[in-house]
Amino acid sequence: MPETPLKLAAQQLVAASLADLTPEGRAQRTAAARAQGPGSLQYWAKRVDPNQVLDETERTRRAQEEKTAYFRRIASGRKKAREADAA
C-alpha cells in the first residue's frame, strides 16, 4: 500500500535529521552548493573573470576584493537597518 504524502514527508524529515547527526554527512551533502555560493572564492573568481583571461594570481586577488566588498555592503545594510529599528 502506498504511503500518504503526509507519512512520506514525515519519513523524509526523520531521515534528513538522522543524516545531519554527523557533521561530515551534512558537509558532504552541501559541499557542492556551498562551493557555488558567495562564501566561496571560486564563485567570485567566475564573476570577475568569466572567460579566464587573467592569470591565477590576479583573478584570485580580484575575487577576494569582490568578496570582501560584497560582505561589507551586506554588513553596512544590516547596520543601517539596526539603526532604523533603534530610532
C-alpha positions as CSV (number, residue, x, y, z in Angstrom):
1,M,0.0,0.0,0.0
2,P,1.5,3.4,-1.0
3,E,2.3,5.9,1.7
4,T,0.3,9.0,2.1
5,P,2.0,12.3,1.3
6,L,1.9,13.2,5.0
7,K,3.6,10.0,6.1
8,L,6.2,10.2,3.3
9,A,7.0,13.8,4.3
10,A,7.4,12.8,8.0
11,Q,9.7,9.9,7.0
12,Q,11.8,12.3,4.9
13,L,12.1,14.7,7.8
14,V,13.3,11.9,10.1
15,A,15.8,10.7,7.5
16,A,17.2,14.2,7.0
17,S,17.5,14.7,10.7
18,L,19.4,11.5,11.2
19,A,21.7,12.3,8.3
20,D,22.5,15.6,9.9
21,L,23.7,13.9,13.1
22,T,27.2,13.6,11.8
23,P,28.9,16.7,10.7
24,E,30.6,15.1,7.7
25,G,27.1,13.8,6.5
26,R,25.7,17.3,6.2
27,A,29.0,18.7,4.9
28,Q,29.2,16.2,2.1
29,R,25.6,16.8,1.0
30,T,26.0,20.6,1.0
31,A,29.6,20.9,-0.3
32,A,28.6,21.5,-4.0
33,A,26.0,24.2,-3.1
34,R,28.5,26.0,-0.8
35,A,31.1,25.9,-3.5
36,Q,28.8,27.8,-5.8
37,G,27.7,30.4,-3.3
38,P,29.1,33.9,-2.4
39,G,31.1,32.5,0.5
40,S,33.3,30.7,-1.9
41,L,36.3,32.3,-3.6
42,Q,35.6,30.2,-6.8
43,Y,32.2,31.9,-7.0
44,W,33.8,35.4,-7.1
45,A,36.6,34.2,-9.5
46,K,34.0,33.2,-12.0
47,R,32.3,36.6,-11.7
48,V,35.4,38.7,-12.0
49,D,36.9,36.7,-14.8
50,P,34.2,34.6,-16.6
51,N,36.4,33.9,-19.7
52,Q,39.5,33.1,-17.6
53,V,41.8,35.6,-19.4
54,L,43.5,36.8,-16.2
55,D,46.4,34.9,-14.6
56,E,45.6,33.0,-11.5
57,T,47.2,35.5,-9.1
58,E,45.3,38.4,-10.5
59,R,42.0,36.5,-10.7
60,T,42.4,35.4,-7.0
61,R,43.2,39.0,-5.9
62,R,40.2,40.5,-7.7
63,A,37.9,37.7,-6.4
64,Q,39.0,38.3,-2.9
65,E,38.4,42.1,-3.2
66,E,34.9,41.5,-4.7
67,K,34.0,39.0,-1.9
68,T,35.2,41.5,0.7
69,A,33.2,44.3,-0.8
70,Y,30.1,42.2,-1.1
71,F,30.2,41.2,2.6
72,R,30.9,44.8,3.6
73,R,27.9,46.0,1.7
74,I,25.8,43.4,3.5
75,A,27.2,44.5,6.9
76,S,26.5,48.2,6.0
77,G,22.9,47.4,5.1
78,R,22.4,45.5,8.3
79,K,23.9,48.3,10.4
80,K,21.5,50.8,8.7
81,A,18.6,48.5,9.4
82,R,19.5,48.2,13.1
83,E,19.9,51.9,13.4
84,A,16.5,52.5,11.7
85,D,14.9,50.0,14.1
86,A,16.5,51.7,17.1
87,A,15.2,55.1,16.0
